[in-house]
């Protein structure tokens, strides 16, 4: 792995400014349509996972996922958006499980609100809202409350949903996919990503030690659900990871339970956690339900149910060699290179940055 990374750094450093100019010239369309999604998943139903939507990145077409969380608002990941007024998202697609089945119902986006604490270097606060041009009457996702969030504990099964494939580097699935994995203990996940700066309290990790099941690129911004009683509740937003479905490398999700106040403030009170039909409205105490895949034929849920939760917490995966989060800010034009001094030093810094960007994955284009 070290030799591979070194080769990448050397190759990028030699090309210097030319490599940066070429990277800057790459279209969003190329980056979006070449990405992959759910790995190791099975077919999913919109009826099972309410609120699921797909975002349209202008002429680049469909890319990130999201969830309808109020009639006029969609929840997604901050890293899915650019810095324009609408975040580069022109439309949101509703009610379409199979991409080739038609255009689906489309509503324009009028405003994008990224969390001001989000940065590409840290990936912390990877959360954003999109305001729709008109309200949608499609079912919305139920958002986890702070008290419910405390029950999203290691070993509990959670499900990521998106338009996915079954192998890293492959093409997106034409049909909506789901994959079920257990929540990973925070200290275990922090160790897995120690050389990338670790994970924060605003992040939630999930995966299996042996790999083979994960969310991946183009799933970004989509939901991570957990069953509370008979209600699927969104507890996470697909954010980032290292590779796709690799052994001892969890997927990392934005922890939605930390953002109730932010969601309410930014939407003018339109987006609230819980809500009608949510666990808060059910009679009697509600505990997380281990039967996570409504309508799924996947036998993985039974396997998860049979696992001992204590064993999940104690089975710390072996430490993997990870790349550090990108610390060099990529700016357009060689004159804006973050490295100061000689041209060779600037080229080397650029090479390191590009190499790290090439091997470290966010789950969008």
SELUM-766142 format. One record per residue (C-alpha): x, y, z; residue number from 1. Coordinates in nm, 3 decimals. Layout:
SELUM-766142
<r X="X" Y="Y" Z="Z" seq="NUM"/>
...
***
This chain:
SELUM-766142
<r X="0.000" Y="0.000" Z="0.000" seq="1"/>
<r X="0.287" Y="0.236" Z="0.085" seq="2"/>
<r X="0.455" Y="0.173" Z="-0.251" seq="3"/>
<r X="0.130" Y="0.229" Z="-0.436" seq="4"/>
<r X="0.068" Y="0.558" Z="-0.258" seq="5"/>
<r X="0.427" Y="0.667" Z="-0.321" seq="6"/>
<r X="0.389" Y="0.592" Z="-0.690" seq="7"/>
<r X="0.073" Y="0.797" Z="-0.706" seq="8"/>
<r X="0.238" Y="1.089" Z="-0.527" seq="9"/>
<r X="0.538" Y="1.078" Z="-0.761" seq="10"/>
<r X="0.322" Y="1.058" Z="-1.072" seq="11"/>
<r X="0.104" Y="1.350" Z="-0.969" seq="12"/>
<r X="0.402" Y="1.558" Z="-0.850" seq="13"/>
<r X="0.585" Y="1.520" Z="-1.183" seq="14"/>
<r X="0.286" Y="1.649" Z="-1.376" seq="15"/>
<r X="0.250" Y="1.942" Z="-1.133" seq="16"/>
<r X="0.031" Y="2.225" Z="-1.258" seq="17"/>
<r X="-0.075" Y="2.033" Z="-1.565" seq="18"/>
<r X="-0.232" Y="1.768" Z="-1.344" seq="19"/>
<r X="-0.422" Y="2.032" Z="-1.149" seq="20"/>
<r X="-0.546" Y="2.203" Z="-1.464" seq="21"/>
<r X="-0.663" Y="1.870" Z="-1.602" seq="22"/>
<r X="-0.839" Y="1.785" Z="-1.275" seq="23"/>
<r X="-1.007" Y="2.126" Z="-1.268" seq="24"/>
<r X="-1.123" Y="2.078" Z="-1.626" seq="25"/>
<r X="-1.288" Y="1.743" Z="-1.549" seq="26"/>
<r X="-1.664" Y="1.783" Z="-1.573" seq="27"/>
<r X="-1.901" Y="1.703" Z="-1.288" seq="28"/>
<r X="-2.079" Y="1.472" Z="-1.528" seq="29"/>
<r X="-1.769" Y="1.257" Z="-1.572" seq="30"/>
<r X="-1.720" Y="1.233" Z="-1.197" seq="31"/>
<r X="-2.082" Y="1.155" Z="-1.114" seq="32"/>
<r X="-2.158" Y="0.894" Z="-1.378" seq="33"/>
<r X="-1.836" Y="0.700" Z="-1.315" seq="34"/>
<r X="-1.904" Y="0.647" Z="-0.946" seq="35"/>
<r X="-2.050" Y="0.346" Z="-0.772" seq="36"/>
<r X="-2.314" Y="0.293" Z="-0.505" seq="37"/>
<r X="-2.446" Y="0.025" Z="-0.263" seq="38"/>
<r X="-2.216" Y="-0.278" Z="-0.241" seq="39"/>
<r X="-2.353" Y="-0.619" Z="-0.141" seq="40"/>
<r X="-2.713" Y="-0.500" Z="-0.139" seq="41"/>
<r X="-3.053" Y="-0.629" Z="-0.246" seq="42"/>
<r X="-3.350" Y="-0.469" Z="-0.417" seq="43"/>
<r X="-3.536" Y="-0.212" Z="-0.208" seq="44"/>
<r X="-3.884" Y="-0.061" Z="-0.210" seq="45"/>
<r X="-3.974" Y="0.305" Z="-0.169" seq="46"/>
<r X="-4.271" Y="0.190" Z="0.035" seq="47"/>
<r X="-4.034" Y="0.032" Z="0.287" seq="48"/>
<r X="-3.810" Y="0.337" Z="0.313" seq="49"/>
<r X="-4.027" Y="0.650" Z="0.291" seq="50"/>
<r X="-3.878" Y="0.982" Z="0.186" seq="51"/>
<r X="-3.605" Y="0.840" Z="-0.040" seq="52"/>
<r X="-3.523" Y="1.073" Z="-0.330" seq="53"/>
<r X="-3.254" Y="1.121" Z="-0.592" seq="54"/>
<r X="-3.080" Y="1.451" Z="-0.668" seq="55"/>
<r X="-3.015" Y="1.585" Z="-1.019" seq="56"/>
<r X="-2.680" Y="1.761" Z="-1.063" seq="57"/>
<r X="-2.771" Y="1.975" Z="-1.362" seq="58"/>
<r X="-2.659" Y="1.835" Z="-1.697" seq="59"/>
<r X="-2.458" Y="1.567" Z="-1.514" seq="60"/>
<r X="-2.784" Y="1.392" Z="-1.426" seq="61"/>
<r X="-2.864" Y="1.183" Z="-1.122" seq="62"/>
<r X="-2.607" Y="1.165" Z="-0.845" seq="63"/>
<r X="-2.647" Y="1.188" Z="-0.469" seq="64"/>
<r X="-2.943" Y="1.068" Z="-0.270" seq="65"/>
<r X="-3.151" Y="1.244" Z="-0.009" seq="66"/>
<r X="-3.472" Y="1.224" Z="0.191" seq="67"/>
<r X="-3.787" Y="1.431" Z="0.197" seq="68"/>
<r X="-3.811" Y="1.547" Z="0.558" seq="69"/>
<r X="-4.085" Y="1.812" Z="0.523" seq="70"/>
<r X="-4.316" Y="1.894" Z="0.229" seq="71"/>
<r X="-4.077" Y="2.160" Z="0.100" seq="72"/>
<r X="-3.742" Y="2.032" Z="0.228" seq="73"/>
<r X="-3.493" Y="1.757" Z="0.140" seq="74"/>
<r X="-3.210" Y="1.639" Z="0.367" seq="75"/>
<r X="-2.876" Y="1.541" Z="0.212" seq="76"/>
<r X="-2.498" Y="1.558" Z="0.267" seq="77"/>
<r X="-2.308" Y="1.886" Z="0.252" seq="78"/>
<r X="-2.033" Y="1.733" Z="0.041" seq="79"/>
<r X="-2.286" Y="1.662" Z="-0.235" seq="80"/>
<r X="-2.323" Y="2.035" Z="-0.295" seq="81"/>
<r X="-2.110" Y="2.306" Z="-0.450" seq="82"/>
<r X="-2.105" Y="2.666" Z="-0.332" seq="83"/>
<r X="-2.373" Y="2.803" Z="-0.563" seq="84"/>
<r X="-2.717" Y="2.912" Z="-0.444" seq="85"/>
<r X="-2.872" Y="2.573" Z="-0.514" seq="86"/>
<r X="-2.560" Y="2.370" Z="-0.440" seq="87"/>
<r X="-2.547" Y="2.261" Z="-0.803" seq="88"/>
<r X="-2.869" Y="2.063" Z="-0.757" seq="89"/>
<r X="-3.133" Y="2.156" Z="-1.013" seq="90"/>
<r X="-3.407" Y="1.904" Z="-0.935" seq="91"/>
<r X="-3.514" Y="1.633" Z="-0.692" seq="92"/>
<r X="-3.673" Y="1.311" Z="-0.825" seq="93"/>
<r X="-3.958" Y="1.152" Z="-0.631" seq="94"/>
<r X="-4.140" Y="0.821" Z="-0.658" seq="95"/>
<r X="-3.902" Y="0.637" Z="-0.890" seq="96"/>
<r X="-3.749" Y="0.307" Z="-0.780" seq="97"/>
<r X="-3.609" Y="0.209" Z="-1.121" seq="98"/>
<r X="-3.409" Y="0.475" Z="-1.303" seq="99"/>
<r X="-3.500" Y="0.347" Z="-1.650" seq="100"/>
<r X="-3.873" Y="0.346" Z="-1.574" seq="101"/>
<r X="-3.913" Y="0.712" Z="-1.666" seq="102"/>
<r X="-3.832" Y="1.063" Z="-1.546" seq="103"/>
<r X="-4.029" Y="1.037" Z="-1.222" seq="104"/>
<r X="-4.184" Y="1.335" Z="-1.051" seq="105"/>
<r X="-3.936" Y="1.622" Z="-1.049" seq="106"/>
<r X="-3.938" Y="1.937" Z="-0.838" seq="107"/>
<r X="-3.690" Y="2.220" Z="-0.881" seq="108"/>
<r X="-3.454" Y="2.329" Z="-0.604" seq="109"/>
<r X="-3.448" Y="2.699" Z="-0.508" seq="110"/>
<r X="-3.197" Y="2.704" Z="-0.222" seq="111"/>
<r X="-2.923" Y="2.492" Z="-0.069" seq="112"/>
<r X="-2.817" Y="2.532" Z="0.295" seq="113"/>
<r X="-2.491" Y="2.364" Z="0.395" seq="114"/>
<r X="-2.383" Y="2.344" Z="0.757" seq="115"/>
<r X="-2.130" Y="2.622" Z="0.803" seq="116"/>
<r X="-1.908" Y="2.390" Z="1.007" seq="117"/>
<r X="-1.855" Y="2.149" Z="0.718" seq="118"/>
<r X="-1.512" Y="2.120" Z="0.555" seq="119"/>
<r X="-1.378" Y="1.868" Z="0.304" seq="120"/>
<r X="-1.074" Y="1.811" Z="0.525" seq="121"/>
<r X="-1.264" Y="1.698" Z="0.833" seq="122"/>
<r X="-1.597" Y="1.582" Z="0.682" seq="123"/>
<r X="-1.752" Y="1.691" Z="1.012" seq="124"/>
<r X="-2.107" Y="1.838" Z="1.000" seq="125"/>
<r X="-2.171" Y="1.669" Z="0.664" seq="126"/>
<r X="-2.534" Y="1.778" Z="0.646" seq="127"/>
<r X="-2.739" Y="2.007" Z="0.423" seq="128"/>
<r X="-3.095" Y="2.105" Z="0.338" seq="129"/>
<r X="-3.250" Y="2.175" Z="-0.002" seq="130"/>
<r X="-3.556" Y="2.399" Z="-0.034" seq="131"/>
<r X="-3.802" Y="2.287" Z="-0.300" seq="132"/>
<r X="-3.979" Y="2.520" Z="-0.542" seq="133"/>
<r X="-4.308" Y="2.363" Z="-0.439" seq="134"/>
<r X="-4.414" Y="2.118" Z="-0.168" seq="135"/>
<r X="-4.420" Y="1.745" Z="-0.232" seq="136"/>
<r X="-4.698" Y="1.519" Z="-0.107" seq="137"/>
<r X="-4.479" Y="1.208" Z="-0.110" seq="138"/>
<r X="-4.420" Y="1.030" Z="0.223" seq="139"/>
<r X="-4.141" Y="1.183" Z="0.427" seq="140"/>
<r X="-3.866" Y="1.020" Z="0.626" seq="141"/>
<r X="-3.904" Y="1.015" Z="1.005" seq="142"/>
<r X="-3.600" Y="1.168" Z="1.171" seq="143"/>
<r X="-3.449" Y="1.028" Z="1.488" seq="144"/>
<r X="-3.485" Y="1.228" Z="1.810" seq="145"/>
<r X="-3.201" Y="1.285" Z="2.054" seq="146"/>
<r X="-3.343" Y="1.032" Z="2.299" seq="147"/>
<r X="-3.390" Y="0.770" Z="2.028" seq="148"/>
<r X="-3.040" Y="0.841" Z="1.904" seq="149"/>
<r X="-2.898" Y="0.713" Z="2.231" seq="150"/>
<r X="-3.029" Y="0.367" Z="2.144" seq="151"/>
<r X="-2.838" Y="0.352" Z="1.815" seq="152"/>
<r X="-2.578" Y="0.135" Z="1.983" seq="153"/>
<r X="-2.306" Y="-0.105" Z="1.863" seq="154"/>
<r X="-2.441" Y="-0.423" Z="1.706" seq="155"/>
<r X="-2.781" Y="-0.279" Z="1.617" seq="156"/>
<r X="-2.868" Y="-0.340" Z="1.251" seq="157"/>
<r X="-2.910" Y="-0.036" Z="1.029" seq="158"/>
<r X="-2.987" Y="-0.012" Z="0.658" seq="159"/>
<r X="-2.838" Y="0.220" Z="0.396" seq="160"/>
<r X="-3.048" Y="0.281" Z="0.086" seq="161"/>
<r X="-2.945" Y="0.406" Z="-0.258" seq="162"/>
<r X="-2.918" Y="0.329" Z="-0.627" seq="163"/>
<r X="-2.643" Y="0.075" Z="-0.594" seq="164"/>
<r X="-2.419" Y="-0.189" Z="-0.741" seq="165"/>
<r X="-2.263" Y="-0.502" Z="-0.601" seq="166"/>
<r X="-1.890" Y="-0.439" Z="-0.655" seq="167"/>
<r X="-1.655" Y="-0.150" Z="-0.587" seq="168"/>
<r X="-1.580" Y="0.040" Z="-0.904" seq="169"/>
<r X="-1.884" Y="-0.096" Z="-1.088" seq="170"/>
<r X="-2.180" Y="0.084" Z="-1.236" seq="171"/>
<r X="-2.480" Y="0.208" Z="-1.044" seq="172"/>
<r X="-2.776" Y="-0.021" Z="-1.018" seq="173"/>
<r X="-3.077" Y="0.069" Z="-1.225" seq="174"/>
<r X="-3.299" Y="-0.022" Z="-0.928" seq="175"/>
<r X="-3.302" Y="0.106" Z="-0.571" seq="176"/>
<r X="-3.082" Y="-0.101" Z="-0.339" seq="177"/>
<r X="-3.050" Y="-0.157" Z="0.036" seq="178"/>
<r X="-2.779" Y="-0.308" Z="0.252" seq="179"/>
<r X="-2.800" Y="-0.401" Z="0.620" seq="180"/>
<r X="-2.499" Y="-0.379" Z="0.851" seq="181"/>
<r X="-2.452" Y="-0.344" Z="1.229" seq="182"/>
<r X="-2.357" Y="-0.022" Z="1.403" seq="183"/>
<r X="-1.986" Y="-0.017" Z="1.490" seq="184"/>
<r X="-1.860" Y="0.106" Z="1.827" seq="185"/>
<r X="-1.723" Y="0.459" Z="1.814" seq="186"/>
<r X="-1.381" Y="0.364" Z="1.956" seq="187"/>
<r X="-1.342" Y="0.088" Z="1.697" seq="188"/>
<r X="-1.432" Y="0.325" Z="1.415" seq="189"/>
<r X="-1.201" Y="0.591" Z="1.553" seq="190"/>
<r X="-0.914" Y="0.343" Z="1.543" seq="191"/>
<r X="-0.998" Y="0.244" Z="1.186" seq="192"/>
<r X="-0.974" Y="0.607" Z="1.076" seq="193"/>
<r X="-0.696" Y="0.715" Z="1.314" seq="194"/>
<r X="-0.458" Y="0.806" Z="1.032" seq="195"/>
<r X="-0.728" Y="1.020" Z="0.873" seq="196"/>
<r X="-0.787" Y="1.214" Z="1.194" seq="197"/>
<r X="-1.043" Y="0.980" Z="1.347" seq="198"/>
<r X="-1.417" Y="1.031" Z="1.364" seq="199"/>
<r X="-1.614" Y="1.290" Z="1.560" seq="200"/>
<r X="-1.918" Y="1.270" Z="1.785" seq="201"/>
<r X="-2.123" Y="1.391" Z="1.487" seq="202"/>
<r X="-2.043" Y="1.071" Z="1.298" seq="203"/>
<r X="-2.198" Y="0.725" Z="1.315" seq="204"/>
<r X="-2.021" Y="0.416" Z="1.183" seq="205"/>
<r X="-2.162" Y="0.090" Z="1.049" seq="206"/>
<r X="-2.021" Y="-0.213" Z="0.871" seq="207"/>
<r X="-1.906" Y="-0.572" Z="0.899" seq="208"/>
<r X="-1.545" Y="-0.669" Z="0.981" seq="209"/>
<r X="-1.520" Y="-0.904" Z="0.682" seq="210"/>
<r X="-1.633" Y="-0.637" Z="0.437" seq="211"/>
<r X="-1.851" Y="-0.700" Z="0.133" seq="212"/>
<r X="-2.143" Y="-0.480" Z="0.245" seq="213"/>
<r X="-2.140" Y="-0.104" Z="0.242" seq="214"/>
<r X="-2.270" Y="0.218" Z="0.099" seq="215"/>
<r X="-2.046" Y="0.383" Z="-0.160" seq="216"/>
<r X="-2.024" Y="0.673" Z="-0.403" seq="217"/>
<r X="-2.353" Y="0.812" Z="-0.537" seq="218"/>
<r X="-2.517" Y="0.688" Z="-0.218" seq="219"/>
<r X="-2.392" Y="1.011" Z="-0.057" seq="220"/>
<r X="-2.663" Y="1.214" Z="0.105" seq="221"/>
<r X="-2.894" Y="0.915" Z="0.121" seq="222"/>
<r X="-3.041" Y="0.773" Z="0.442" seq="223"/>
<r X="-2.929" Y="0.524" Z="0.701" seq="224"/>
<r X="-3.243" Y="0.379" Z="0.860" seq="225"/>
<r X="-3.306" Y="0.189" Z="1.183" seq="226"/>
<r X="-3.633" Y="0.023" Z="1.276" seq="227"/>
<r X="-3.813" Y="0.146" Z="1.588" seq="228"/>
<r X="-4.113" Y="-0.080" Z="1.633" seq="229"/>
<r X="-4.267" Y="-0.087" Z="1.285" seq="230"/>
<r X="-4.135" Y="0.256" Z="1.191" seq="231"/>
<r X="-3.820" Y="0.308" Z="0.981" seq="232"/>
<r X="-3.640" Y="0.607" Z="1.132" seq="233"/>
<r X="-3.353" Y="0.789" Z="0.965" seq="234"/>
<r X="-3.054" Y="0.790" Z="1.198" seq="235"/>
<r X="-2.776" Y="0.876" Z="0.953" seq="236"/>
<r X="-2.673" Y="1.034" Z="0.623" seq="237"/>
<r X="-2.427" Y="0.854" Z="0.395" seq="238"/>
<r X="-2.102" Y="1.050" Z="0.423" seq="239"/>
<r X="-1.763" Y="0.884" Z="0.360" seq="240"/>
<r X="-1.536" Y="0.583" Z="0.398" seq="241"/>
<r X="-1.210" Y="0.433" Z="0.276" seq="242"/>
<r X="-1.276" Y="0.231" Z="-0.034" seq="243"/>
<r X="-1.606" Y="0.048" Z="-0.063" seq="244"/>
<r X="-1.700" Y="-0.255" Z="0.146" seq="245"/>
<r X="-1.340" Y="-0.325" Z="0.247" seq="246"/>
<r X="-1.260" Y="-0.549" Z="0.541" seq="247"/>
<r X="-1.218" Y="-0.372" Z="0.876" seq="248"/>
<r X="-1.325" Y="-0.040" Z="0.723" seq="249"/>
<r X="-1.662" Y="0.094" Z="0.834" seq="250"/>
<r X="-1.887" Y="0.327" Z="0.645" seq="251"/>
<r X="-1.925" Y="0.666" Z="0.813" seq="252"/>
<r X="-2.256" Y="0.848" Z="0.836" seq="253"/>
<r X="-2.365" Y="1.187" Z="0.971" seq="254"/>
<r X="-2.534" Y="1.136" Z="1.309" seq="255"/>
<r X="-2.878" Y="1.293" Z="1.252" seq="256"/>
<r X="-2.975" Y="1.298" Z="1.621" seq="257"/>
<r X="-2.719" Y="1.575" Z="1.679" seq="258"/>
<r X="-2.889" Y="1.818" Z="1.442" seq="259"/>
<r X="-3.250" Y="1.864" Z="1.553" seq="260"/>
<r X="-3.198" Y="2.229" Z="1.646" seq="261"/>
<r X="-3.001" Y="2.305" Z="1.331" seq="262"/>
<r X="-3.268" Y="2.150" Z="1.108" seq="263"/>
<r X="-3.547" Y="2.343" Z="1.276" seq="264"/>
<r X="-3.359" Y="2.673" Z="1.263" seq="265"/>
<r X="-3.247" Y="2.650" Z="0.903" seq="266"/>
<r X="-3.592" Y="2.546" Z="0.777" seq="267"/>
<r X="-3.780" Y="2.805" Z="0.978" seq="268"/>
<r X="-3.937" Y="2.533" Z="1.190" seq="269"/>
<r X="-4.056" Y="2.325" Z="0.895" seq="270"/>
<r X="-3.825" Y="2.029" Z="0.962" seq="271"/>
<r X="-3.884" Y="1.860" Z="1.295" seq="272"/>
<r X="-3.762" Y="1.530" Z="1.434" seq="273"/>
<r X="-4.013" Y="1.263" Z="1.528" seq="274"/>
<r X="-4.358" Y="1.356" Z="1.399" seq="275"/>
<r X="-4.682" Y="1.171" Z="1.323" seq="276"/>
<r X="-4.629" Y="0.797" Z="1.310" seq="277"/>
<r X="-4.286" Y="0.824" Z="1.467" seq="278"/>
<r X="-4.187" Y="0.627" Z="1.779" seq="279"/>
<r X="-4.259" Y="0.931" Z="1.998" seq="280"/>
<r X="-4.628" Y="0.900" Z="1.911" seq="281"/>
<r X="-4.661" Y="0.529" Z="1.982" seq="282"/>
<r X="-4.820" Y="0.407" Z="2.302" seq="283"/>
<r X="-4.583" Y="0.263" Z="2.558" seq="284"/>
<r X="-4.205" Y="0.244" Z="2.551" seq="285"/>
<r X="-4.042" Y="0.193" Z="2.214" seq="286"/>
<r X="-3.718" Y="0.004" Z="2.167" seq="287"/>
<r X="-3.516" Y="-0.052" Z="1.852" seq="288"/>
<r X="-3.641" Y="-0.342" Z="1.643" seq="289"/>
<r X="-3.381" Y="-0.588" Z="1.514" seq="290"/>
<r X="-3.601" Y="-0.690" Z="1.220" seq="291"/>
<r X="-3.464" Y="-0.423" Z="0.992" seq="292"/>
<r X="-3.547" Y="-0.506" Z="0.631" seq="293"/>
<r X="-3.922" Y="-0.476" Z="0.569" seq="294"/>
<r X="-4.012" Y="-0.667" Z="0.257" seq="295"/>
<r X="-3.656" Y="-0.791" Z="0.200" seq="296"/>
<r X="-3.560" Y="-1.141" Z="0.093" seq="297"/>
<r X="-3.210" Y="-1.090" Z="0.230" seq="298"/>
<r X="-3.125" Y="-1.341" Z="0.500" seq="299"/>
<r X="-2.862" Y="-1.108" Z="0.644" seq="300"/>
<r X="-3.106" Y="-0.963" Z="0.894" seq="301"/>
<r X="-3.152" Y="-1.299" Z="1.062" seq="302"/>
<r X="-2.776" Y="-1.333" Z="1.080" seq="303"/>
<r X="-2.753" Y="-0.998" Z="1.253" seq="304"/>
<r X="-3.026" Y="-1.089" Z="1.497" seq="305"/>
<r X="-2.838" Y="-1.401" Z="1.602" seq="306"/>
<r X="-2.514" Y="-1.214" Z="1.677" seq="307"/>
<r X="-2.421" Y="-1.142" Z="2.035" seq="308"/>
<r X="-2.403" Y="-0.766" Z="2.086" seq="309"/>
<r X="-2.121" Y="-0.791" Z="2.339" seq="310"/>
<r X="-1.911" Y="-0.981" Z="2.088" seq="311"/>
<r X="-1.971" Y="-0.707" Z="1.831" seq="312"/>
<r X="-1.841" Y="-0.446" Z="2.072" seq="313"/>
<r X="-1.533" Y="-0.645" Z="2.170" seq="314"/>
<r X="-1.430" Y="-0.760" Z="1.823" seq="315"/>
<r X="-1.201" Y="-0.467" Z="1.741" seq="316"/>
<r X="-1.089" Y="-0.491" Z="1.377" seq="317"/>
<r X="-0.716" Y="-0.488" Z="1.304" seq="318"/>
<r X="-0.575" Y="-0.143" Z="1.246" seq="319"/>
<r X="-0.554" Y="-0.065" Z="0.876" seq="320"/>
<r X="-0.318" Y="0.168" Z="0.698" seq="321"/>
<r X="-0.531" Y="0.471" Z="0.615" seq="322"/>
<r X="-0.450" Y="0.793" Z="0.439" seq="323"/>
<r X="-0.473" Y="1.114" Z="0.638" seq="324"/>
<r X="-0.755" Y="1.350" Z="0.553" seq="325"/>
<r X="-0.652" Y="1.588" Z="0.283" seq="326"/>
<r X="-0.488" Y="1.883" Z="0.460" seq="327"/>
<r X="-0.389" Y="2.077" Z="0.147" seq="328"/>
<r X="-0.661" Y="2.305" Z="0.018" seq="329"/>
<r X="-0.705" Y="2.256" Z="-0.356" seq="330"/>
<r X="-0.756" Y="2.589" Z="-0.533" seq="331"/>
<r X="-0.805" Y="2.660" Z="-0.900" seq="332"/>
<r X="-0.499" Y="2.778" Z="-1.092" seq="333"/>
<r X="-0.137" Y="2.696" Z="-1.015" seq="334"/>
<r X="-0.074" Y="3.045" Z="-0.881" seq="335"/>
<r X="-0.310" Y="2.957" Z="-0.596" seq="336"/>
<r X="-0.116" Y="2.648" Z="-0.499" seq="337"/>
<r X="-0.128" Y="2.599" Z="-0.119" seq="338"/>
<r X="0.242" Y="2.525" Z="-0.105" seq="339"/>
<r X="0.474" Y="2.823" Z="-0.093" seq="340"/>
<r X="0.833" Y="2.842" Z="-0.213" seq="341"/>
<r X="0.982" Y="2.674" Z="-0.518" seq="342"/>
<r X="0.780" Y="2.533" Z="-0.803" seq="343"/>
<r X="0.903" Y="2.183" Z="-0.722" seq="344"/>
<r X="0.774" Y="2.215" Z="-0.366" seq="345"/>
<r X="0.440" Y="2.334" Z="-0.498" seq="346"/>
<r X="0.424" Y="2.044" Z="-0.740" seq="347"/>
<r X="0.509" Y="1.797" Z="-0.465" seq="348"/>
<r X="0.235" Y="1.938" Z="-0.239" seq="349"/>
<r X="-0.007" Y="1.918" Z="-0.529" seq="350"/>
<r X="0.100" Y="1.561" Z="-0.597" seq="351"/>
<r X="0.035" Y="1.462" Z="-0.237" seq="352"/>
<r X="-0.305" Y="1.630" Z="-0.239" seq="353"/>
<r X="-0.413" Y="1.470" Z="-0.566" seq="354"/>
<r X="-0.285" Y="1.129" Z="-0.461" seq="355"/>
<r X="-0.475" Y="1.145" Z="-0.134" seq="356"/>
<r X="-0.787" Y="1.262" Z="-0.312" seq="357"/>
<r X="-0.756" Y="0.970" Z="-0.553" seq="358"/>
<r X="-0.736" Y="0.701" Z="-0.285" seq="359"/>
<r X="-0.967" Y="0.852" Z="-0.022" seq="360"/>
<r X="-1.333" Y="0.838" Z="-0.109" seq="361"/>
<r X="-1.629" Y="1.050" Z="-0.030" seq="362"/>
<r X="-1.953" Y="0.883" Z="-0.122" seq="363"/>
<r X="-2.042" Y="1.115" Z="-0.402" seq="364"/>
<r X="-1.867" Y="1.232" Z="-0.712" seq="365"/>
***
